[in-house]
Amino acid sequence: IAPARTRPLEAKDVENEFHKALNDRILPVRVAGRVEGRLFVQERTLRKARQAFWEWAAERLQADHGVSAGERGIRCFEEMYSRTVEGPPVEHCITVRVAGARANPRQGARTTRALNEPKLEDGDEVVLPDFCGEGGLAEVRRHISECYNAGIRRFRVTSLWNLPLLSDYKDIAVTASFPLPVANSLAFEELRSLNVDRAAAWVELDRAALDDLVKRLSGAVEVFAYGRIPILTTRAYLPAKGRVTDARGNGFTIAVEGELTRLYPDKVMRLPVPKGAHEYIDLTHADPGEQETSNVNIDRSWA
């Protein structure tokens, strides 16, 4: 394989070659190819790669002969899980989200703001919205472009639909953040295949599950350490607004935010940050040092 001088290898070349099966026992249904860069690959090199692949596939088919579907599923899971290994230790990072005229009160921490906030000169990254109707996609794309041109190179995604909007930017870093949940290492592997290099642990994990996740994905896990998170988000009309209480006396605030209505609890969520995890603080709906806090499920025993 060498740099191409004239005709570079194209994805369709790979697809056409791998559509040729070794025999009629295994046939391809769909082949999707991707070529990065301008490369020259001889036809015989591509042919040998295709033959080696189909020989491997035939061996696997023979090895699985007589094995139940359940056993094959377990083998597949074990193979996937074995690929998920501890990453190298990285420097602990603290990120604080602020809004409006509020400045980042945490000295030395990174600052993140909403994608559409005009004040970007103090921002190290931006947060994409968790909801967007079809008619709003063009505006989100425009804001992403503006942030990129302003020098932003880390983007925080909050929903899977965010990721295709970032696919054209090759020199950026991506964090998966609340409310996009990552509860285990296999979920992170899926996100990593979509160019996510850091992900927030789901806020409802208990201490043991959180510690296991951080150990498994050292350097790639972020903990939502402090903030008031919405426990309900809806586009439906709610007849009530402002502060409400439930039958047990717990207090909540109903806030209308653009097209969405969210329900926020009185208590701020505060979670411990295990060694090896990054820390995320959200001050958009909370003040630093509030006294009424909740650690959600962190100390809950599931035994």
C-alpha positions in Angstrom: 0.0 0.0 0.0 1.4 3.3 -1.1 0.2 6.9 -1.8 -1.7 7.0 -5.1 -0.2 9.0 -8.0 -3.1 8.8 -10.4 -6.1 6.5 -9.6 -6.6 6.1 -5.8 -8.4 3.2 -4.3 -12.2 3.9 -3.9 -14.7 2.4 -1.6 -16.6 0.8 -4.5 -13.4 -1.1 -5.5 -13.3 -2.7 -2.1 -17.1 -3.4 -2.2 -16.9 -5.0 -5.6 -14.0 -7.2 -4.7 -15.5 -8.4 -1.4 -18.8 -9.2 -3.0 -17.0 -12.1 -4.7 -17.5 -15.1 -2.3 -15.0 -17.9 -2.0 -17.7 -20.5 -2.5 -21.5 -20.8 -2.5 -21.7 -21.8 1.2 -21.5 -18.2 2.4 -22.7 -15.3 0.4 -22.5 -11.5 1.3 -25.7 -9.6 1.7 -24.3 -6.1 2.0 -20.7 -4.9 1.8 -19.9 -1.3 2.9 -16.4 0.0 2.2 -14.5 3.0 3.4 -11.1 4.3 2.3 -9.3 7.0 4.2 -6.8 9.0 2.1 -5.5 8.6 -1.4 -4.0 5.0 -1.5 -2.7 2.8 -4.2 -3.5 -0.9 -3.7 -2.7 -3.6 -6.3 -5.6 -5.7 -7.4 -3.8 -8.9 -6.3 -3.3 -7.4 -2.8 -7.0 -6.7 -2.5 -7.8 -10.1 -3.9 -5.6 -11.8 -1.3 -7.3 -9.9 1.4 -10.7 -10.9 0.2 -9.6 -14.6 0.0 -8.1 -14.5 3.5 -11.4 -13.0 4.8 -13.6 -15.7 3.3 -11.3 -18.5 4.5 -11.6 -17.1 8.0 -15.4 -16.9 7.6 -15.5 -20.5 6.5 -13.4 -21.6 9.5 -15.7 -19.8 11.8 -18.8 -21.3 10.2 -17.3 -24.8 10.6 -16.3 -24.1 14.2 -19.9 -23.0 15.0 -21.5 -26.0 13.4 -23.7 -27.8 15.9 -23.4 -24.9 18.4 -26.7 -23.6 19.7 -27.8 -20.0 19.1 -27.5 -19.3 22.8 -23.9 -20.5 22.9 -23.0 -18.5 19.8 -24.5 -15.4 21.5 -22.4 -16.0 24.6 -19.3 -16.4 22.5 -20.1 -13.2 20.7 -20.6 -11.3 23.9 -17.4 -12.7 25.4 -15.4 -11.7 22.3 -16.9 -8.1 22.4 -16.3 -7.7 26.1 -12.7 -8.9 26.0 -11.9 -6.1 23.5 -12.9 -3.5 26.1 -9.7 -3.0 28.1 -8.5 -0.4 30.5 -7.1 2.7 28.8 -4.0 4.6 29.8 -4.3 7.1 32.7 -4.9 10.7 31.7 -4.8 14.0 33.5 -7.9 14.6 35.6 -10.1 17.2 33.9 -12.8 19.4 35.6 -15.4 21.0 33.3 -17.9 23.6 34.4 -21.0 24.5 32.5 -22.3 28.1 32.9 -24.9 30.2 31.2 -25.7 33.9 30.5 -23.3 36.4 32.1 -22.2 33.9 34.7 -18.4 33.3 34.8 -16.8 30.0 35.6 -16.1 30.1 39.4 -13.8 27.1 39.4 -10.2 28.3 38.8 -8.3 26.2 36.4 -11.4 24.3 35.2 -12.6 24.1 31.6 -15.6 26.1 30.7 -18.5 24.9 28.5 -21.6 26.8 27.3 -24.7 26.1 25.3 -24.1 25.9 21.5 -26.2 29.0 20.8 -24.7 31.2 23.4 -22.9 34.2 21.9 -20.2 34.5 24.6 -17.6 32.1 23.4 -14.4 33.9 24.2 -14.2 32.1 27.6 -15.5 28.8 26.4 -13.3 25.7 25.9 -16.2 23.6 24.5 -19.9 23.8 23.7 -22.9 21.6 24.5 -25.3 20.6 21.8 -29.1 20.5 22.6 -30.8 17.3 23.5 -33.9 18.1 21.4 -34.3 19.6 18.0 -37.2 19.5 15.6 -36.6 18.9 11.9 -37.0 22.6 11.2 -34.2 23.5 13.6 -31.4 21.3 12.2 -30.1 24.0 9.8 -29.7 26.4 12.7 -27.9 23.9 14.8 -25.5 23.2 11.9 -24.8 26.9 11.5 -24.0 27.3 15.2 -21.6 24.3 15.1 -19.8 25.9 12.1 -19.6 29.2 13.9 -18.2 27.6 17.1 -15.7 25.6 15.0 -14.5 28.7 13.2 -14.2 30.4 16.6 -11.7 27.8 17.6 -13.8 25.3 19.6 -12.4 21.8 19.2 -14.4 19.9 21.9 -18.1 19.4 21.5 -20.4 17.9 24.1 -23.3 15.7 22.6 -26.4 15.0 24.6 -28.3 12.8 22.1 -27.4 10.4 19.3 -28.8 12.7 16.6 -26.0 15.2 17.5 -23.2 12.9 16.2 -23.9 13.0 12.4 -23.8 16.8 12.6 -20.2 16.6 13.7 -19.0 13.9 11.3 -17.5 16.3 8.8 -15.1 17.8 11.4 -12.1 15.6 11.7 -9.9 17.4 14.2 -12.4 17.7 17.1 -13.0 15.8 20.3 -16.4 14.6 21.5 -17.8 14.0 24.9 -21.1 12.2 25.5 -22.9 13.9 28.3 -26.2 13.9 30.2 -28.9 12.9 29.2 -27.1 10.5 26.8 -26.6 7.5 29.2 -23.5 5.3 29.4 -24.0 2.6 32.0 -21.5 0.0 30.9 -18.3 -0.4 28.8 -20.1 -2.0 25.8 -22.3 1.1 25.5 -19.1 3.2 25.4 -17.6 0.9 22.7 -20.6 1.8 20.5 -20.1 5.5 21.1 -16.3 5.2 20.5 -17.1 3.8 17.1 -18.9 7.1 16.5 -15.7 9.1 17.4 -16.7 9.8 21.1 -13.5 9.7 23.3 -15.1 10.5 26.6 -18.5 9.7 28.1 -20.4 10.6 31.3 -21.5 7.7 33.5 -25.2 7.4 33.9 -26.3 9.4 37.0 -28.4 6.5 38.5 -25.5 4.1 38.8 -24.7 2.9 42.4 -21.2 3.2 43.8 -20.1 -0.3 42.9 -21.3 0.0 39.3 -19.7 3.4 38.9 -16.3 2.2 40.3 -16.4 -0.8 37.9 -17.1 1.4 34.9 -14.3 3.8 35.8 -11.9 1.0 36.3 -12.9 -0.7 33.0 -12.6 2.6 31.0 -9.9 4.4 32.8 -9.4 7.9 31.4 -12.6 7.9 29.3 -15.3 8.3 32.0 -16.7 11.5 33.3 -18.9 11.9 36.4 -21.7 14.4 36.6 -20.6 15.6 40.0 -22.9 18.5 40.7 -26.0 20.1 39.2 -29.7 20.2 39.2 -30.9 17.8 36.5 -34.4 17.6 35.0 -36.3 14.5 36.0 -38.9 15.1 33.3 -38.7 16.7 29.9 -41.8 17.1 27.6 -43.2 19.1 24.8 -46.7 18.6 26.2 -48.5 21.5 27.7 -48.5 21.5 31.5 -51.3 23.4 33.3 -48.9 24.3 36.2 -45.8 26.4 36.3 -43.4 27.5 38.9 -42.8 25.6 42.2 -45.0 22.6 43.0 -44.9 19.8 45.7 -45.9 16.2 45.6 -47.9 14.2 48.1 -44.7 13.5 50.2 -43.8 17.2 50.4 -41.0 17.1 47.9 -40.5 20.3 46.0 -40.1 20.8 42.3 -40.0 23.6 39.8 -41.7 23.5 36.4 -39.7 25.6 33.9 -40.6 26.4 30.3 -37.4 26.4 28.2 -38.2 27.2 24.5 -40.3 24.3 23.1 -39.7 22.2 26.1 -41.0 22.1 29.6 -38.8 20.5 32.3 -39.3 19.5 35.9 -36.4 20.2 38.3 -36.2 19.0 41.9 -35.4 21.3 44.8 -32.4 19.1 45.6 -29.2 19.5 43.7 -27.5 16.2 42.6 -24.1 15.7 44.1 -22.1 12.6 43.2 -18.6 11.5 44.3 -15.9 11.3 41.6 -13.9 8.1 41.8 -10.1 8.3 41.2 -9.4 8.1 37.4 -12.7 9.8 36.4 -13.2 13.3 35.0 -15.5 15.7 36.7 -18.5 17.7 35.3 -20.3 20.5 37.1 -23.4 22.1 35.7 -24.3 25.5 37.1 -27.1 26.4 34.6 -29.8 25.6 37.2 -27.8 25.4 40.4 -25.6 27.7 42.5 -22.2 26.5 43.9 -22.4 25.1 47.4 -26.2 24.5 47.7 -27.0 22.6 51.0 -29.9 20.5 49.9 -28.4 17.7 47.8 -29.1 14.2 46.7 -26.7 11.4 45.7 -29.4 9.6 43.8 -28.5 5.8 43.9 -24.9 6.1 44.8 -25.2 4.4 48.3 -28.1 2.1 47.4 -27.5 -1.6 47.9 -29.0 -3.9 45.3 -28.2 -7.1 47.2 
